Amino acid sequence: MRLPAARGPLTDELIAALRQPAGSVQLFGAGLALDSPAAALSDDDLQLGLWICYELHYAGFTDAEPGWEWEPELMSWTRALEGLFGSALRSCVSPAPTPGGDSIADRLRALVDADDGPALSRHLQSSATVEEFREFVTHRSLYHLKEADPHSWAIPRLRGKAKAALIEIQFDEYGAGSLSRMHSELFRTTMRSLGLDDSYGCYLDQAPGVTLAISNLMSYFGLHRENRGALVGHLAAFEMTSSMPNRRYGKGLRRLGGDAAATRFYDEHVTADALHEQLAAHDLCGSVVADEPDLADDVLFGAACALHLDNLFAAHLLRCWASGRSSLRVVETERLTGYRASETDSGAVVG
């Protein structure tokens, strides 16, 4: 993956710096004007800047100079962006009160059950066009092509039953040691069935800030030990809200002509996440809070953040589609159109 195009003064400065030898450039952190704290959650410049910084801890960029990952200048710059992101989350997300005497699993269940976000999965199941489904998969590729990696940062930060529960969940996510069963590989098959390029990060330039924020949230929680409670709460909400939507996604893709290979990613999550839900809420979060009771509020906050950003994402897609617009950023580059005629003509899903 190569560095993307800049989207404002922050990313213009950052990307130019990453092409220079590490430590040779001073980052000033160009000012970012936001209308409100909430604007940070979808701001293209801020979210892309964070995504780039975080990606240096994952696969990185072929055209970034080596040595930047832990460069103090960049760490300070990243922390400034995280400050804006964290403040926006605290300003916009407040978990609904739940009975303090209930178990953390019960409190998570109450939080999830109270969520009434936009019905994106229902739209994709019953009425989405092929192009809308392509767009949805394009958005999700920014996370699903490295699925489970952000939550794995918690493994060395947990102990005992909590660690064992997380490893059991992650073992399934990584295909139980089989490459062909890894969830990221299953998603690649889904992408190819829709005529999309399954190269890692291919659609970064097309992903709007609200899409990048979903991945950034996981990395923000995962890369800081102090956020370990929020990270496991995020994973619990992720698993507890996964089974039914994935059932709907699978049905929607079959309605559009997808075969068993195309829908396997979604079908796999219907059964796997029903089990993961219990593991995440009871064995993982329950054990974390039993060991460290002070983390209960962090667990609930992480779960609430996951729900909030997913709702912002769903609202963006549905709002764009209702007005006849693409939900992706317009990029005037043929390789980023999200459609490869040769593959579609040779068997990909068509309307």
Secondary structure, DSSP 4 states (H G I P E B T S, - for coil): -------SHHHHHHHHHHTS-TTSS---------SSGGGGGT-HHHHHHHHHHHHTTTT--TTSPTT-TT-HHHHHHHHHHHHHHHHHHHHH--PPP--TTS-HHHHHHHHHHH-----HHHHHHHT--HHHHHHHHHHHHHHHTTTTHHHHTTGGG--HHHHHHHHHHHHHHTGGG-GGG-HHHHHHHHHHHTT---STTTTGGG--HHHHHHHHHHHHHHT-GGGHHHHHHHHHHHHHTTHHHHHHHHHHHHHTT--HHHHHHHHHHHHHHHHHHHIIIIIIIHHHHHH-GGGHHHHHHHHHHHHHHHHHHHHHHHHHHHTT--SSPP---GGGSS--HHHHHTT----
